[in-house]
Amino acid sequence: EPYTQGGADIDNDLGRLCTAAVLARDKKFDLLVRKEPRYRDASLGYMPTSASEMQQYYTAKYDLLSSLVGENGCAKGLNDIYISLFNEPNNKLFNRNQYVNGRWVAPEDTVQLYAYVYPRLHAAAKELGINLKIVGGELDQNHTLTFLKKTQEYIRAHKITTPLMDIYAQHYYVQRYTNRNLEVAISNMQKAMLARKETYGNIPVWYTEVGA
């Protein structure tokens, strides 16, 4: 059955993903996997918050890895895999669960999820004999600086030292393109990169979505 929790589903059909994984294995491509729970009635992703929800979330990711590269995996022999845990968590600002008792909880939820899943997935990867890199961030341009600032404040306040991701991903779009808007976009991108470094450290940066 699809992973279902809190009004969210994750499709368990790995057909297309297995096809991509087999190609990656045979042709020596890199493979980035993002297969996430989403609300049934919206395009925004579902963010687990309680311990039981995070356990179910991790179990779904472990099952995904096993289905790809486990003993009976469709792409057994794939040595390197990148997995993204969540897509654009800052867009939770626009989600119906934006506030809990008047408090914006998206950064805290994200940090807690990364801190829970990161060490467990790396342990699973070691068990499965694969090189796993966890891709985090995946922020789009909306409220990126605010999100990173609040994330940084939460990490420092709770003295979190556990690694949260191996690679930071950014989504950036230039809307209503003009030369002036491009200058503003570049400036905002530079500010976001500085905030990223202050929040997560000096880790590689990927642009997994970009456009105009």
N, C-alpha and C positions, 0 to 999 in steps of 0.2 A: 504494500500500500504506500501511497505517497506520504512523506513526512508531513504531519499535520499537527499544529499546535497554535493556540491563540488566534484562530482564524487565518492561519497561514498554511500554504501547501508547498512541498517541494516535489517536483515530478521525478519519478524513479525510472523513467525511460532513458537508458544510457546509450541508445542506438547511435545517435549522431556523435555523441561524445566518444564512444568506443571507436568509431570510424576515424575520428581525428587523432585519437591516441595511438591507434595502430599505424597511421601514417607518420606520426611523430616518431614512433619507435623505429619503423623501417627506413624512413628518410632522414633520420637524425635531426628532426625539427625540435624546437622547444615548444612545450605545451603549457598554456595557462588555462586553468579551469576555474570558472565561476558558475556555480550552480546553487542558487540561493532560494530560501523560502520567501514568498511574497504574499501580501494580503490578497485575498480572493477578489476584492472589489477595488483594488488600486494597483498602480505600477510600482509603488514604493515598497522597499524591502521590509521584512519583519525582523525586529531586533529582540532576541531573547534577553530576559532580564533576571529571572530567578535561577537558582542553582539547578533546579530540575529542567528548566527550559534550555539552559546552557549545556547540560548533559545530553539532552536529546539532540541539540544542534551539533555537538561534537560527534555523537554517534552517527548522525547522518553524514558528516564529513569523513569519518573513518570508513563507513560503509562504501562511500564513493571511492576513496583511495583503494580499498580492498577490491572493489569491482573492477578497477582499472589495472592495478599492478600486483594484486594478491596472487595466491597460489593458483586460483582459477580465473584470474583477471583477464579481461578481453585484450589487454595490451601488456601482458606480463613481459618483462624485459625492458620496459621503459625506465631508464635510470634517473632521469631528472624531471621533476614536475614542479610547477608553480601553482599555488592555490590561493585564490582571493576569497576572503571570508565574507565581505559585505560590500555592497555597491552604494556609494554616495550617502553615507550615514548623516551628513550634514543636512540632507534633504528631509530628515526627520523633523526639521523645523516646521515643515508644511504638513506633517502627518497628524492624524487625529489624536495621537498620543504625545503631542508636543510637550505638554506640561503635566507634571504630577505635583499637586498641591502648589500650583503656581510656579514651579521650578522646571527649567529646561534641563532634561536629563540625558540628552543624546550623547555628549562626550563621555559622561560617566558610564553609560551603558556600553559604549564602544570600548573603552579602556578595560572594563570588567570582562567583556567578551574576549578581547585579544589576550588578556592575561590568563584567562581560563583555558582557551583553546590552544594557544601557541605551544606551551611545553608538551601538551598531550599529543598534538599532531606531530611534533618533532620526534617524540618517543615512538609513535606509531610508524613513522617513516623509517626510523632505525630498525624497528621490528620487521618491516616489509623490505628492507634493504634498498631504499631509494634515497636520492638526494632531494629533499623537499625545501622549497623556499616559500615562505608565507608573504603574500603581497597585501599590504594594508593601505590605509588612507582611502584611496578611491574617492576623493572629494571632488565635487564639481566647484565651479567658481562662486556659487551662491553662499555667502556667509562663511567662506573658507577661513578667513583670518579670525573671525569670532569663534568659530568652532575649534581651531587650533589653540587659541588663547585659553579657552575654557578647558580644553583637554590638558594643556600644560599645567594650568593651575591645579587641576584634579590630581595629576600625576605627582606633582611636588607636595601637595597637601597630604597625600596618602603614602608618600615615600615609596612609590612603586619603582622597583629596580629590575623587575623581570622584563626581558626583551618582549616587545609586542609585535614586531614584524621584522622581516628581513629586507624588504623592499617597500618603498613608499610610492604609491601610484596617485597621479593627479589627473583630473579631467578638466580641460579648459577649452572654452568656446569664446569666440569674439562675435558678439551679437550686433546687428546693424552696422556692418563694417564700414569704417572710414579711417583715414590715416590717424586722426585724433584718437578714435576709439582704440586703434591698435597700440598707440603709445600708452594709453591708460591700461590696456590689457597686459602689456609687457611689464609695466610698473607694478601692477597687482600681482603678476606671476612672480616677480622678484621678491616682493614682500611675503608672498605665500611660501616661497622656498626658504627664506630666512626663518619664518615661523615654524616651518616643518623641521628644520635643523635644530632649533631650540627645543622643540617638543619631542622629537624621536631620535635625535642624534644624526650623525653623518652617515646615513645609509643611502644606497642607490635610489635614484628617482626614475620612475617610468611614467610616460604619458600614455595611458591606455585608452583615453578618449580625447580627441582634439578636433576642432573644426571651427567653421565660421558660419 
